[in-house]
Amino acid sequence: MKVNWKQKLTSRKFWAAVIGFVSAMLAAFGAGDLTTEQVIAVMTAISTLIAYIIGEGLTDAARAKRGNPDEPA
């Protein structure tokens, strides 16, 4: 079974699961509240950026396939 990484990395459910897992691990290993909050904030920012970049790339690729790269999607 092949994993569609483009779809996976743009999925809000995937990032919510990753952030939930990491926050649970931080709690399990006794990280402080401030540390946990900072790690989750950084992960949220990174996941949002990744999803945006991949989403825009897919939009640009679809636009290029139609033959007019300057036309909005």
Backbone hydrogen bonds, N-H to C=O, Kabsch-Sander energy under -0.5 kcal/mol:
donor,donor_aa,acceptor,acceptor_aa,energy
5,W,3,V,-1.3
8,K,4,N,-2.3
9,L,5,W,-2.9
10,T,6,K,-1.0
11,S,8,K,-1.2
15,W,11,S,-1.8
16,A,12,R,-2.4
17,A,13,K,-2.1
18,V,14,F,-2.4
19,I,15,W,-2.7
20,G,16,A,-2.4
21,F,17,A,-2.5
22,V,18,V,-2.6
23,S,19,I,-2.5
24,A,20,G,-2.1
25,M,21,F,-2.3
26,L,22,V,-2.6
27,A,23,S,-2.1
28,A,24,A,-2.4
29,F,25,M,-2.0
30,G,27,A,-1.2
31,A,26,L,-2.8
36,T,32,G,-2.5
37,E,33,D,-2.6
38,Q,34,L,-2.4
39,V,35,T,-2.6
40,I,36,T,-2.5
41,A,37,E,-2.1
42,V,38,Q,-2.2
43,M,39,V,-2.6
44,T,40,I,-2.5
45,A,41,A,-2.1
46,I,42,V,-2.5
47,S,43,M,-2.7
48,T,44,T,-2.2
49,L,45,A,-2.1
50,I,46,I,-2.6
51,A,47,S,-2.5
52,Y,48,T,-2.2
53,I,49,L,-2.6
54,I,50,I,-2.5
55,G,51,A,-2.4
56,E,52,Y,-2.7
57,G,53,I,-2.1
58,L,54,I,-2.5
59,T,55,G,-2.1
60,D,56,E,-2.7
61,A,57,G,-2.4
62,A,58,L,-2.2
63,R,59,T,-2.2
64,A,60,D,-2.4
65,K,61,A,-1.9
66,R,62,A,-1.3
67,G,63,R,-0.6
67,G,64,A,-0.8
68,N,63,R,-1.0
71,E,68,N,-1.2
